Amino acid sequence: MADRVTRELAVTGGVIRGTMGQEAVLRQYHGIPYAAPPVGDLRWAPTAPVAPWEGVLDASAPGPICIQRTRVGVPFYDPPPDAELPEQSEDCLTLNVWTEAERQDERRPVMVWIHGGGLQAGAGSEQSGRLLAAHGAVVVTFNYRLGRFGFLAHPELTAEHADGVSGNQGFRDQIQALEWVRDNIAKFGGDPGNVTIFGESAGAYSVSAMQASPLARGLFHRAIGQSGGGFQPMSHRTADRTYAPSAEKLGLQFAAAVLGEEEDRSLAALRNVPAAAILATAESSPRFNTYEFLPTVDGEVLPADIGAIFAAGRQADVPTLVGSTDDEGNALIAHFVRLMGAGKSGFTKFTGAMLPETRDEIEAHYATATDAEAMRSWALLFTDLTFTYPMRAWARSMEPLESDAWLYWFTWHPPIAEADAYGAFHGATQTYLFDGLARFRAVPTDADREFAGTLAETWVRFAATGNPNGGELPEWPAFTPENEAYLELGPTIRTGDHLRIPEIALVEAAWSERRRANAGATPPET
């Protein structure tokens, strides 16, 4: 008789004790260490194996979240002023598991969630795997190093590494978490040979990085990217770009800013600085916390630009499901208004900073006759630049490979306050997969619950089979550059094609020009 999934299980490092729900249907295990604490000499080091513990580890509650800013300045997403905030620590590399499997030999599909938050905030404990587990998946979420704790290149760090690279520590954590899943998930009734990675926003960026990274090859078998992807031109560890200094140069500037007038500006001195000072310095200047340039082409985790790896067909050949929402920019635009001002002048500053290569053509597609029009166009342009374009590029780049890709467009409006103003906002998809409407003080209707069930059923079916089709969905064609097909996930679920092609062509043209301008700036790959 097969071993049962019990409260106490032996995993890498030792024995854990989880919790069992009523009638012992749902089993949860939280705060499981998957790596050594990245503190002391391990701050900014590649992820190290977990240290064994003695006795039984209480896995009934999540551990501390990684060091991060608690508020990003966008009220829509920030916690209320009176909210109790979770404990933070550099010792944060833990994961969480939800399963309804009763036996270890059930081999259920495994879904590993990579949280978003701009690579600077968030935690695996923010989402509950209850709904997806109820539909048959074993769900894993985890923490990874964030901001300049998780993305710092530095010449001394490079010298420490056997292969002479540094940066992308947060991505290394993600790979270590996937290795833990490979080695342990069968104990929870999951199939280590059928692992889906999925994430939203920076989590989807991370999924694209995992699909591009040779170090993650073989650790997952399906990929889902929700509202994000790393398809813009990236910074490089040693080569300056016209749009970004080399990551090592930026690392030296960051060390100097942290240590100030201290004579000792060594890596050893930097590792002795309190975490609060590291975080404060990272938040002190846009050059230290710009989301797009936290990751870098380091030469090992990412041997080349993510977009270039996909364009060359060198990404993991796995079934892929990607998409974005109709109104991604509606809530996020407040961040840029705070930096650049509102109306036509703010829109002009944004285009000049983000898309200088095609700014002269933008007004032909985005109306700016009045301040009100400009604000609406700004939200649309940000949506197309940051979400519509990369998801379509992701799907399109799968064409030369054997595995199929499916593209979706999410148009369901969650029942939040000012629902008409925010629409299908950035993050709406995950609120339905993870019962997350309560975060926005929304009360779901019966239609919301039914829609959430449809979405969860579709995602788990894709995880199980590599194809989202089935159930009550209309036939969802796999994406090809010829059919440009997508499925609209909204009040009416229906197929469509050629989604916003003229608008995202402007983004594609800008990035192509930027890559051409910097083609000679990258040292040859070794």
C-alpha positions as CSV (number, residue, x, y, z in Angstrom):
1,M,0.0,0.0,0.0
2,A,1.3,3.4,-0.9
3,D,2.5,5.8,1.8
4,R,-0.1,8.3,2.8
5,V,0.3,12.1,2.8
6,T,0.4,12.8,6.5
7,R,0.9,15.8,8.8
8,E,4.6,14.9,9.3
9,L,6.8,14.3,6.2
10,A,10.5,14.0,5.7
11,V,11.9,16.5,3.2
12,T,15.3,17.8,2.3
13,G,16.7,19.1,5.6
14,G,14.6,17.2,8.0
15,V,11.0,16.4,9.1
16,I,8.2,19.0,8.9
17,R,4.7,19.0,10.5
18,G,1.9,20.7,8.6
19,T,-1.8,21.2,9.1
20,M,-4.8,19.3,8.0
21,G,-8.2,20.9,7.2
22,Q,-11.6,19.7,8.3
23,E,-12.2,16.1,7.2
24,A,-8.4,16.0,6.4
25,V,-9.1,17.0,2.8
26,L,-6.6,19.9,2.4
27,R,-3.1,19.6,3.8
28,Q,-0.9,22.7,4.1
29,Y,2.8,23.0,4.9
30,H,4.2,26.5,5.3
31,G,7.6,28.1,5.9
32,I,9.6,25.1,4.7
33,P,13.3,26.1,4.2
34,Y,14.5,25.3,0.7
35,A,18.0,27.0,0.9
36,A,20.5,28.3,3.5
37,P,19.7,31.7,4.9
38,P,21.4,34.3,2.6
39,V,23.0,36.2,5.5
40,G,26.6,37.1,6.4
41,D,29.0,35.8,3.8
42,L,26.0,34.4,1.9
43,R,24.5,37.8,1.3
44,W,24.5,38.2,-2.5
45,A,26.1,34.7,-2.9
46,P,24.6,32.1,-5.2
47,T,21.8,30.2,-3.4
48,A,23.3,27.6,-1.0
49,P,21.7,24.2,-0.1
50,V,19.4,24.1,2.9
51,A,21.1,23.4,6.3
52,P,19.6,20.3,8.1
53,W,17.6,20.9,11.2
54,E,17.0,18.8,14.3
55,G,13.6,17.6,15.5
56,V,10.3,18.3,13.8
57,L,9.9,21.7,12.1
58,D,6.6,23.4,12.7
59,A,5.3,24.1,9.2
60,S,1.9,25.5,10.2
61,A,2.6,29.1,9.4
62,P,4.6,31.0,6.8
63,G,8.0,32.3,7.7
64,P,9.2,35.9,7.4
65,I,9.0,37.6,4.0
66,C,12.1,38.9,2.3
67,I,13.4,42.4,2.9
68,Q,11.3,44.9,0.9
69,R,9.6,48.2,0.8
70,T,6.1,48.0,2.4
71,R,4.5,50.6,0.2
72,V,5.2,51.5,-3.5
73,G,3.2,54.7,-3.5
74,V,0.3,53.5,-5.5
75,P,-2.7,53.5,-3.0
76,F,-4.6,50.9,-5.1
77,Y,-2.0,48.2,-4.3
78,D,-0.5,49.5,-1.0
79,P,-1.8,48.0,2.3
80,P,-4.1,50.2,4.4
81,P,-2.2,52.5,6.8
82,D,-3.5,50.5,9.7
83,A,-2.7,47.1,8.3
84,E,-0.5,44.7,10.3
85,L,2.5,44.1,8.2
86,P,4.3,40.7,8.1
87,E,7.8,40.2,9.6
88,Q,10.7,40.8,7.3
89,S,14.1,39.1,7.3
90,E,17.0,38.2,5.1
91,D,16.4,34.7,6.3
92,C,13.4,34.2,4.2
93,L,14.0,31.5,1.6
94,T,11.0,29.3,2.4
95,L,8.1,27.8,0.5
96,N,4.6,26.6,1.1
97,V,2.6,23.6,-0.2
98,W,-1.1,22.9,-0.6
99,T,-2.4,19.4,-1.5
100,E,-5.5,17.4,-1.4
101,A,-3.7,14.2,-2.3
102,E,-4.3,11.4,0.2
103,R,-1.5,9.2,-1.0
104,Q,2.1,9.9,-2.2
105,D,1.7,7.9,-5.4
106,E,-1.2,10.0,-6.8
107,R,1.2,12.0,-9.1
108,R,-1.0,15.1,-9.3
109,P,0.1,18.0,-11.6
110,V,2.3,20.4,-9.7
111,M,1.9,24.2,-10.0
112,V,4.7,26.4,-8.7
113,W,3.7,30.0,-8.3
114,I,6.3,32.8,-8.6
115,H,4.9,35.9,-7.0
116,G,5.0,39.4,-8.5
117,G,5.8,42.8,-7.0
118,G,8.3,44.4,-9.4
119,L,11.1,42.0,-8.2
120,Q,11.1,44.3,-5.2
121,A,8.1,43.3,-3.1
122,G,5.7,40.4,-2.5
123,A,5.8,37.0,-0.9
124,G,4.7,33.4,-1.6
125,S,2.4,33.6,1.4
126,E,0.3,36.3,-0.2
127,Q,-1.6,33.7,-2.3
128,S,-3.6,30.7,-1.1
129,G,-3.4,27.5,-3.1
130,R,-6.8,26.3,-1.9
131,L,-8.8,26.7,-5.1
132,L,-6.2,25.2,-7.4
133,A,-5.6,22.3,-5.0
134,A,-9.4,21.7,-4.9
135,H,-9.2,21.3,-8.7
136,G,-6.5,18.7,-8.5
137,A,-3.1,20.4,-8.4
138,V,-0.4,20.3,-5.8
139,V,0.4,24.0,-5.4
140,V,3.8,25.5,-4.3
141,T,4.6,29.1,-3.6
142,F,7.9,30.5,-2.3
143,N,9.9,33.6,-1.4
144,Y,13.0,34.8,-3.3
145,R,15.5,37.6,-2.7
146,L,14.2,40.9,-3.9
147,G,15.5,44.3,-5.0
148,R,19.2,44.9,-4.5
149,F,19.3,41.9,-2.1
150,G,18.4,39.7,-5.0
151,F,19.8,41.5,-8.0
152,L,23.3,42.9,-7.5
153,A,26.3,42.5,-9.7
154,H,29.7,43.6,-8.4
155,P,33.3,42.8,-9.5
156,E,34.1,41.2,-6.1
157,L,31.1,39.0,-6.3
158,T,32.1,38.0,-9.8
159,A,35.6,37.2,-8.5
160,E,34.1,35.0,-5.8
161,H,32.2,32.9,-8.3
162,A,33.9,29.9,-9.9
163,D,32.6,30.8,-13.4
164,G,33.2,34.6,-12.9
165,V,29.6,35.9,-12.9
166,S,27.4,37.8,-10.5
167,G,23.8,39.2,-10.3
168,N,20.4,37.5,-10.6
169,Q,20.5,36.0,-7.1
170,G,16.7,36.1,-7.0
171,F,16.5,34.0,-10.1
172,R,19.0,31.5,-8.6
173,D,16.7,31.3,-5.6
174,Q,13.8,30.4,-8.0
175,I,15.9,27.7,-9.6
176,Q,16.8,26.3,-6.1
177,A,13.1,26.2,-5.2
178,L,12.4,24.2,-8.4
179,E,15.1,21.8,-7.5
180,W,13.5,21.4,-4.1
181,V,10.2,20.6,-5.9
182,R,11.9,18.0,-8.1
183,D,13.4,16.3,-5.1
184,N,10.5,16.5,-2.6
185,I,7.1,17.0,-4.2
186,A,6.3,13.3,-4.6
187,K,6.0,13.2,-0.8
188,F,2.9,15.5,-1.2
189,G,1.3,13.5,-3.9
190,G,2.7,15.6,-6.7
191,D,4.4,14.4,-10.0
192,P,8.0,15.8,-10.2
193,G,7.8,14.9,-13.9
194,N,4.8,17.3,-14.5
195,V,5.6,20.7,-13.0
196,T,4.1,24.0,-14.3
197,I,5.7,27.3,-13.4
198,F,3.3,30.3,-13.4
199,G,3.4,33.8,-12.2
200,E,1.9,37.3,-12.7
201,S,3.7,40.6,-13.4
202,A,7.3,40.2,-12.1
203,G,6.4,36.6,-11.5
204,A,5.6,36.2,-15.2
205,Y,8.9,38.0,-16.0
206,S,10.5,35.4,-13.8
207,V,8.7,32.6,-15.7
208,S,10.2,33.9,-18.9
209,A,13.6,34.1,-17.3
210,M,13.3,30.4,-16.1
211,Q,12.2,29.4,-19.6
212,A,15.3,31.2,-21.0
213,S,17.8,30.0,-18.4
214,P,19.8,26.9,-19.2
215,L,20.2,26.4,-15.4
216,A,16.4,25.8,-15.1
217,R,16.2,23.3,-18.0
218,G,14.3,20.1,-17.1
219,L,12.9,21.5,-13.8
220,F,9.5,22.3,-15.3
221,H,7.3,21.0,-18.1
222,R,4.8,23.8,-18.7
223,A,4.8,27.6,-18.4
224,I,2.1,30.1,-17.7
225,G,2.9,33.9,-17.9
226,Q,0.3,36.3,-16.7
227,S,0.7,40.0,-17.5
228,G,4.5,40.3,-17.8
229,G,7.6,39.0,-19.5
230,G,11.2,40.0,-19.9
231,F,11.2,40.9,-23.6
232,Q,12.5,44.4,-23.5
233,P,16.3,45.0,-24.1
234,M,18.1,44.1,-20.9
235,S,21.2,45.5,-19.1
236,H,24.4,43.5,-19.3
237,R,26.8,42.6,-16.5
238,T,29.9,44.1,-18.0
239,A,28.9,46.1,-21.1
240,D,27.3,49.5,-20.9
241,R,24.2,50.1,-23.0
242,T,22.9,53.4,-24.4
243,Y,20.0,53.1,-21.9
244,A,21.7,51.5,-18.9
245,P,25.2,51.2,-17.4
246,S,26.7,47.8,-16.9
247,A,25.4,45.9,-13.9
248,E,28.8,45.7,-12.3
249,K,29.4,49.5,-12.7
250,L,26.0,50.1,-11.1
251,G,26.9,47.7,-8.3
252,L,30.0,49.7,-7.6
253,Q,27.9,52.9,-7.6
254,F,25.4,51.2,-5.2
255,A,28.2,50.1,-2.8
256,A,29.6,53.7,-2.8
257,A,26.2,55.1,-2.0
258,V,25.6,52.6,0.8
259,L,29.1,53.0,2.4
260,G,29.3,56.8,1.9
261,E,32.6,58.3,3.0
262,E,33.9,55.1,4.6
263,E,37.4,54.2,3.5
264,D,36.5,50.5,3.2
265,R,34.1,50.1,0.3
266,S,34.9,46.4,-0.1
267,L,32.3,43.6,-0.5
268,A,33.1,42.5,3.1
269,A,32.2,45.9,4.4
270,L,29.0,45.9,2.3
271,R,28.0,42.6,3.8
272,N,28.3,44.1,7.3
273,V,25.9,46.9,6.6
274,P,22.4,46.5,8.3
275,A,19.7,45.3,5.9
276,A,17.7,48.5,6.6
277,A,20.5,50.7,5.2
278,I,20.7,48.5,2.1
279,L,17.0,48.9,1.5
280,A,17.1,52.6,2.2
281,T,19.9,53.2,-0.4
282,A,18.1,51.1,-3.0
283,E,15.0,53.3,-2.5
284,S,17.0,56.5,-2.6
285,S,17.5,56.7,-6.4
286,P,15.7,55.5,-9.5
287,R,18.9,54.2,-10.9
288,F,19.1,51.6,-8.0
289,N,15.5,50.4,-8.2
290,T,14.3,50.5,-11.8
291,Y,12.4,47.3,-12.3
292,E,13.5,46.7,-15.9
293,F,17.2,46.8,-15.0
294,L,17.3,44.7,-11.8
295,P,17.9,41.5,-13.8
296,T,20.9,41.4,-16.1
297,V,22.6,39.3,-18.7
298,D,25.0,37.8,-16.3
299,G,26.5,35.1,-18.5
300,E,25.2,32.0,-16.6
301,V,21.7,32.3,-15.4
302,L,21.0,34.4,-18.5
303,P,23.7,33.9,-21.1
304,A,22.0,36.5,-23.3
305,D,19.0,38.9,-23.4
306,I,15.8,37.0,-22.7
307,G,14.1,38.3,-25.8
308,A,17.1,37.3,-27.9
309,I,17.1,33.8,-26.4
310,F,13.4,33.4,-27.3
311,A,13.9,34.9,-30.8
312,A,16.6,32.4,-31.5
313,G,14.4,29.5,-30.3
314,R,16.8,28.6,-27.4
315,Q,14.1,28.7,-24.7
316,A,12.7,25.6,-23.0
317,D,10.5,23.8,-25.4
318,V,7.4,23.4,-23.2
319,P,3.7,24.1,-23.7
320,T,3.1,27.8,-22.9
321,L,0.1,29.8,-21.9
322,V,0.4,33.5,-21.7
323,G,-1.8,36.6,-21.7
324,S,-2.7,40.0,-20.1
325,T,-5.7,42.0,-19.1
326,D,-7.6,44.7,-20.9
327,D,-6.9,47.5,-18.4
328,E,-3.4,46.8,-17.0
329,G,-2.4,50.4,-16.8
330,N,-5.5,51.9,-15.1
331,A,-4.2,51.5,-11.6
332,L,-0.5,51.5,-12.3
333,I,-0.4,54.8,-14.1
334,A,-0.7,56.7,-10.8
335,H,3.0,55.7,-10.1
336,F,4.1,57.5,-13.3
337,V,1.9,60.5,-12.7
338,R,3.6,60.9,-9.3
339,L,7.0,61.0,-11.1
340,M,6.2,62.9,-14.3
341,G,3.0,64.9,-13.7
342,A,-0.4,64.4,-15.3
343,G,-2.1,65.1,-18.6
344,K,-0.4,65.8,-21.9
345,S,2.9,67.0,-20.4
346,G,3.2,63.8,-18.3
347,F,2.4,61.6,-21.3
348,T,5.1,63.4,-23.4
349,K,7.7,62.9,-20.6
350,F,6.7,59.2,-20.4
351,T,7.1,58.6,-24.2
352,G,10.4,60.4,-24.2
353,A,11.8,58.3,-21.4
354,M,10.4,55.0,-22.3
355,L,10.0,54.9,-26.1
356,P,12.2,57.6,-27.6
357,E,12.8,55.5,-30.7
358,T,9.2,55.7,-31.9
359,R,7.8,58.7,-29.9
360,D,7.1,60.6,-33.1
361,E,4.7,57.9,-34.3
362,I,2.9,57.4,-31.1
363,E,0.3,60.2,-31.4
364,A,-1.0,58.6,-34.6
365,H,-2.2,55.7,-32.4
366,Y,-2.8,57.3,-29.1
367,A,-5.0,60.4,-29.0
368,T,-3.7,63.4,-27.0
369,A,-5.8,66.3,-28.0
370,T,-6.9,67.0,-24.4
371,D,-5.5,66.2,-21.0
372,A,-8.3,63.6,-20.5
373,E,-7.5,61.9,-23.8
374,A,-3.8,61.9,-23.0
375,M,-4.4,60.3,-19.6
376,R,-6.4,57.5,-21.2
377,S,-3.8,57.1,-24.0
378,W,-1.1,57.0,-21.3
379,A,-2.8,54.1,-19.6
380,L,-3.3,52.3,-22.9
381,L,0.3,52.9,-24.1
382,F,1.7,51.6,-20.7
383,T,-0.5,48.6,-21.1
384,D,0.7,47.8,-24.6
385,L,4.3,48.5,-23.8
386,T,4.6,46.5,-20.6
387,F,2.0,43.8,-21.1
388,T,0.3,43.4,-24.5
389,Y,3.5,43.4,-26.4
390,P,5.6,41.0,-24.3
391,M,2.8,38.4,-24.1
392,R,2.3,38.4,-27.8
393,A,6.1,38.3,-28.4
394,W,6.3,35.4,-26.0
395,A,3.6,33.4,-27.9
396,R,5.0,34.3,-31.3
397,S,8.5,33.2,-30.3
398,M,7.2,29.6,-29.7
399,E,6.4,29.1,-33.3
400,P,9.7,27.4,-34.3
401,L,9.5,24.9,-31.4
402,E,7.4,21.7,-31.2
403,S,5.4,22.9,-28.2
404,D,2.2,25.0,-28.7
405,A,1.5,28.3,-27.2
406,W,-1.9,29.8,-26.2
407,L,-2.7,33.5,-25.8
408,Y,-5.5,35.0,-23.7
409,W,-7.0,38.4,-23.1
410,F,-8.6,38.9,-19.7
411,T,-11.6,41.4,-19.8
412,W,-13.5,40.4,-16.6
413,H,-14.1,43.4,-14.2
414,P,-13.7,42.4,-10.6
415,P,-16.4,43.9,-8.3
416,I,-14.2,46.3,-6.5
417,A,-15.0,50.0,-5.6
418,E,-14.8,52.1,-8.7
419,A,-14.9,49.0,-10.9
420,D,-15.7,51.0,-14.0
421,A,-12.6,53.1,-13.6
422,Y,-10.2,50.3,-12.9
423,G,-11.7,47.6,-15.2
424,A,-9.7,44.5,-15.7
425,F,-6.8,45.9,-13.8
426,H,-3.2,44.6,-13.4
427,G,-3.4,41.6,-11.1
428,A,-7.0,40.8,-11.8
429,T,-6.3,37.4,-13.1
430,Q,-4.6,36.2,-9.9
431,T,-7.4,37.5,-7.7
432,Y,-9.6,34.8,-9.2
433,L,-7.0,32.0,-9.1
434,F,-6.2,32.6,-5.5
435,D,-9.5,33.9,-3.9
436,G,-7.9,37.3,-3.7
437,L,-10.8,39.7,-4.0
438,A,-10.9,40.2,-0.2
439,R,-7.6,42.2,-0.6
440,F,-9.6,44.8,-2.5
441,R,-12.5,44.6,0.0
442,A,-14.7,43.1,-2.8
443,V,-17.6,40.8,-2.2
444,P,-17.7,38.2,-5.0
445,T,-21.0,37.5,-6.7
446,D,-22.1,34.0,-7.8
447,A,-20.9,35.0,-11.3
448,D,-17.4,35.8,-9.9
449,R,-17.3,32.4,-8.1
450,E,-18.3,30.6,-11.3
451,F,-15.7,32.4,-13.3
452,A,-13.0,31.7,-10.8
453,G,-13.9,28.0,-11.0
454,T,-13.7,28.1,-14.8
455,L,-10.3,29.8,-14.7
456,A,-8.9,27.4,-12.1
457,E,-10.2,24.4,-13.9
458,T,-8.6,25.7,-17.2
459,W,-5.2,26.4,-15.5
460,V,-5.1,23.0,-13.8
461,R,-6.1,21.2,-17.0
462,F,-3.3,22.9,-18.8
463,A,-0.9,21.9,-16.0
464,A,-2.1,18.3,-16.2
465,T,-2.2,17.9,-20.0
466,G,-0.3,20.8,-21.6
467,N,-3.4,21.9,-23.4
468,P,-6.1,24.3,-21.9
469,N,-8.9,23.1,-24.1
470,G,-11.8,21.1,-22.6
471,G,-14.7,21.6,-20.2
472,E,-17.1,24.3,-21.3
473,L,-14.5,26.4,-23.1
474,P,-15.0,27.2,-26.7
475,E,-12.3,25.7,-28.9
476,W,-9.1,27.7,-28.1
477,P,-6.8,27.7,-31.1
478,A,-3.0,27.5,-30.4
479,F,-1.4,30.8,-31.3
480,T,0.6,31.0,-34.6
481,P,2.0,34.2,-36.3
482,E,-0.5,33.5,-39.1
483,N,-3.7,33.2,-37.1
484,E,-2.7,35.6,-34.2
485,A,-5.4,33.8,-32.2
486,Y,-6.4,34.5,-28.6
487,L,-9.2,33.6,-26.2
488,E,-11.0,36.4,-24.4
489,L,-11.6,35.5,-20.8
490,G,-14.5,37.8,-19.8
491,P,-18.3,37.9,-19.3
492,T,-18.4,36.2,-22.7
493,I,-15.6,33.7,-23.3
494,R,-14.8,33.8,-27.0
495,T,-12.0,33.6,-29.5
496,G,-10.5,36.6,-31.3
497,D,-7.4,37.4,-33.4
498,H,-4.9,40.1,-34.2
499,L,-5.0,41.9,-30.9
500,R,-3.8,45.5,-31.0
501,I,-1.2,44.7,-33.7
502,P,-0.5,48.3,-34.9
503,E,0.1,49.5,-31.4
504,I,2.4,46.8,-30.3
505,A,4.3,47.1,-33.6
506,L,5.5,50.5,-32.3
507,V,7.0,48.8,-29.2
508,E,8.6,46.1,-31.3
509,A,10.1,48.7,-33.6
510,A,11.5,50.6,-30.7
511,W,13.1,47.5,-29.1
512,S,14.5,46.4,-32.5
513,E,16.1,49.8,-33.0
514,R,17.5,49.8,-29.4
515,R,19.0,46.3,-29.9
516,R,20.6,47.4,-33.2
517,A,22.1,50.5,-31.6
518,N,23.7,48.3,-28.9
519,A,24.7,45.3,-31.0
520,G,28.4,46.0,-30.6
521,A,28.2,46.7,-26.8
522,T,27.9,43.1,-25.7
523,P,31.1,41.1,-25.3
524,P,31.1,37.8,-27.3
525,E,29.5,34.9,-25.4
526,T,31.9,32.3,-24.1
